[in-house]
């Protein structure tokens, strides 16, 4: 079936009904993070890669504070192998990319500046093949490439206020103040992920994700298959609520993809999904 026809079918169906120590919170250099956040707050400022990675490390640490990485070295390696191959197809192949599987039954995936990408065990269980995994990871890679989270921080005044307080308190060299800074830093990151990115950012990540996956040799319309599957979830289910609160509804995402792609990717529709290889690594359960 041609990819454009597959996407039309999905739309019709919807219309009918890394090692954990590397992210240790206690090892964050608060003085560095405070000054970096202060600099990032300058609107329209191009953020140097070193600063971008510092922010990403902090945000990744916060995510891991809520759900650790799975204790499955083979699964972690597999997801990193797929993710890093996809990253090589982008304009930032030399960025030090990190991919991880969060030990959470929630259905979601996350990106942080500087090349930090996470997918939950719950979402992995819903996927059917490696192409779908590639589509999800490519969507998150696109967020990093377009610096969507950095731009969100630039718009968020609370991060600027935190940066001012962090710089002053760290200079005072007070352990109590540092503890409060860390708590505020974690809370600010949680609020950003709870609020989510702009819908336009999510649509852009969908479009770019399809292209990245296609460059990697995967069926480019595996990502729409994943989005279609999300419609089966109950938006009020605790494991899916955050995903629906922070992303456009699946039917709108598929419409946007259809309008942008049309039949342009039909030539790539025969690219593999690699289901057998994925099933060797897929966590148990559905």
Secondary structure, 3 states (H helix, E strand, C coil): CCHHHHHHHHHHHHHHCCCHHHHCHHHCCHHHHHHHHHHHCCCCCCCCHHHHHHHHHHHHHHHHHHCCECCCHHHHHHHHHHHHHHHCCCCCCCCCCEEEEECCCCCCEEEECCCEEEEEHHHHHHCCCHHHHHHHHHHHHHHHHCCHHHHHHHHCHHHHHHHHHHHHHHHHCCHHHHHHHHHHHHHHHHHHHHHCCCHHHHHHHHHHHHHHHHHCCCCCCHHHHHHHHHCCCCCCCCCCHHHHHHCCCHHHHHHHHHHHHCCCCHHHCCCCCCHHHHHCCCCCCC
